């Protein structure tokens, strides 16, 4: 829930708030928690007291009113309303220099999916998430943070106005692999694709011996990736199944691609 008066966002759920308190305590402006949660957040409370910021012991009813969710798990933190900055040339250059893996999301349209993807990205060590201008619904909301279970604290989130235009440039320096249910390549071919594409890019993007990173491109569950986006991917890959369902949930598909990139060894 966003507090429009204070320009703050409520993040709730034990793991989400604990991750914020551990990795970015300076972002927490206020903390509300049940008495039984206090022993787990004494460090956060001490940090708030040192910065002359309040914390309060509450009952479940008040916590639910604050975050507008019954899934608060006994703790709610108020942080500055996150602003997703536009991706810059410096961002891309840093990701290339560090050989990072990340997600590029096109018209995902669901903050729960965004949160689930952030959780998987953190689990598999992906460091950036790019969302498109078409993602009106996939925002950094209370629900996204809760579903991410702390994963939002591990990734840099950036926005691009035109996914195809971004991939046109990114494919020159990153291995950009798009999810496409009709692709010739299967996800089991990931290693072969990665070796081929990294060899293609090696003379351009190696910095300090680091190989090219991966940008894993995931589209809308109903419409997939548009042709303009697919044209600018280094390769298109499908996840084979029985055919009983046309596709996986977008977050599940992203998880499989993240696992493939994590397990790849050149």
NORRA-V122863 format. One record per backbone hydrogen bond with DSSP energy under -1.0 kcal/mol. NH is the residue of the N-H (numbers start at 1). CO is the residue of the C=O. E is the energy in kcal/mol with one decimal. If there is no record, write none. Layout:
nh=NH co=CO e=E
nh=NH co=CO e=E
//
This chain:
nh=3 co=8 e=-3.0
nh=7 co=3 e=-1.5
nh=8 co=3 e=-1.5
nh=9 co=79 e=-2.9
nh=10 co=1 e=-2.6
nh=11 co=77 e=-3.1
nh=13 co=72 e=-1.7
nh=13 co=75 e=-1.3
nh=17 co=13 e=-2.4
nh=18 co=14 e=-2.5
nh=19 co=15 e=-2.3
nh=20 co=16 e=-1.8
nh=21 co=17 e=-2.6
nh=22 co=18 e=-1.9
nh=23 co=19 e=-2.9
nh=24 co=20 e=-1.9
nh=27 co=24 e=-1.8
nh=28 co=25 e=-1.4
nh=29 co=78 e=-3.1
nh=30 co=78 e=-1.2
nh=31 co=54 e=-1.3
nh=32 co=76 e=-3.0
nh=33 co=56 e=-2.4
nh=34 co=74 e=-2.4
nh=37 co=34 e=-1.2
nh=40 co=37 e=-1.4
nh=41 co=38 e=-1.5
nh=45 co=41 e=-2.4
nh=46 co=42 e=-2.5
nh=47 co=43 e=-2.1
nh=48 co=44 e=-2.5
nh=49 co=45 e=-2.6
nh=50 co=46 e=-2.2
nh=51 co=47 e=-1.4
nh=52 co=49 e=-1.3
nh=53 co=48 e=-3.4
nh=56 co=31 e=-2.1
nh=58 co=33 e=-2.5
nh=63 co=59 e=-2.0
nh=64 co=60 e=-2.6
nh=65 co=61 e=-1.8
nh=66 co=62 e=-2.1
nh=67 co=63 e=-2.1
nh=68 co=64 e=-1.9
nh=75 co=72 e=-1.4
nh=76 co=32 e=-3.1
nh=77 co=11 e=-2.9
nh=78 co=30 e=-2.6
nh=79 co=9 e=-2.7
nh=81 co=7 e=-2.7
nh=87 co=159 e=-2.6
nh=92 co=88 e=-1.8
nh=93 co=89 e=-2.4
nh=94 co=90 e=-2.2
nh=95 co=91 e=-2.3
nh=96 co=92 e=-2.3
nh=97 co=93 e=-2.5
nh=98 co=94 e=-2.0
nh=99 co=96 e=-1.1
nh=100 co=95 e=-2.3
nh=102 co=214 e=-2.1
nh=103 co=128 e=-2.4
nh=104 co=216 e=-2.7
nh=105 co=130 e=-3.5
nh=106 co=218 e=-2.7
nh=114 co=110 e=-2.0
nh=115 co=111 e=-2.2
nh=116 co=112 e=-2.5
nh=117 co=113 e=-2.5
nh=118 co=114 e=-2.2
nh=119 co=115 e=-2.0
nh=120 co=116 e=-2.1
nh=121 co=117 e=-2.9
nh=122 co=118 e=-2.2
nh=123 co=119 e=-2.1
nh=124 co=120 e=-2.2
nh=126 co=121 e=-2.7
nh=127 co=101 e=-2.7
nh=129 co=156 e=-2.6
nh=130 co=103 e=-2.8
nh=131 co=158 e=-2.7
nh=133 co=160 e=-1.3
nh=135 co=132 e=-1.8
nh=136 co=134 e=-1.9
nh=139 co=137 e=-1.7
nh=141 co=139 e=-1.6
nh=145 co=141 e=-2.2
nh=146 co=142 e=-2.2
nh=147 co=143 e=-2.8
nh=148 co=144 e=-1.9
nh=151 co=148 e=-1.8
nh=153 co=150 e=-1.3
nh=154 co=151 e=-1.7
nh=156 co=127 e=-2.5
nh=158 co=129 e=-2.5
nh=159 co=85 e=-2.2
nh=160 co=131 e=-2.2
nh=166 co=162 e=-2.2
nh=167 co=163 e=-2.6
nh=168 co=164 e=-2.0
nh=169 co=165 e=-1.3
nh=170 co=166 e=-3.0
nh=171 co=167 e=-2.6
nh=172 co=169 e=-1.3
nh=173 co=170 e=-1.8
nh=174 co=170 e=-2.8
nh=175 co=213 e=-2.9
nh=177 co=215 e=-1.9
nh=178 co=235 e=-2.7
nh=179 co=217 e=-2.5
nh=180 co=237 e=-2.8
nh=183 co=180 e=-2.0
nh=187 co=238 e=-1.7
nh=189 co=186 e=-2.2
nh=190 co=187 e=-1.6
nh=193 co=189 e=-2.3
nh=194 co=190 e=-3.0
nh=195 co=191 e=-2.5
nh=196 co=192 e=-2.1
nh=197 co=193 e=-2.9
nh=198 co=194 e=-2.7
nh=199 co=195 e=-2.0
nh=200 co=196 e=-1.7
nh=201 co=197 e=-1.7
nh=202 co=198 e=-1.4
nh=204 co=201 e=-1.9
nh=205 co=201 e=-2.2
nh=206 co=202 e=-1.3
nh=210 co=207 e=-1.2
nh=215 co=175 e=-2.6
nh=216 co=102 e=-2.7
nh=217 co=177 e=-2.7
nh=218 co=104 e=-2.6
nh=224 co=220 e=-2.6
nh=230 co=226 e=-2.4
nh=231 co=227 e=-2.3
nh=232 co=229 e=-1.2
nh=233 co=230 e=-1.6
nh=234 co=176 e=-1.6
nh=235 co=176 e=-1.6
nh=237 co=178 e=-2.8
nh=238 co=185 e=-2.3
nh=253 co=249 e=-2.4
nh=254 co=250 e=-2.4
nh=255 co=251 e=-1.9
nh=256 co=252 e=-1.8
nh=257 co=253 e=-2.1
nh=258 co=254 e=-2.7
nh=259 co=255 e=-2.3
nh=260 co=256 e=-2.1
nh=261 co=257 e=-2.2
nh=262 co=258 e=-2.3
nh=263 co=259 e=-2.6
//
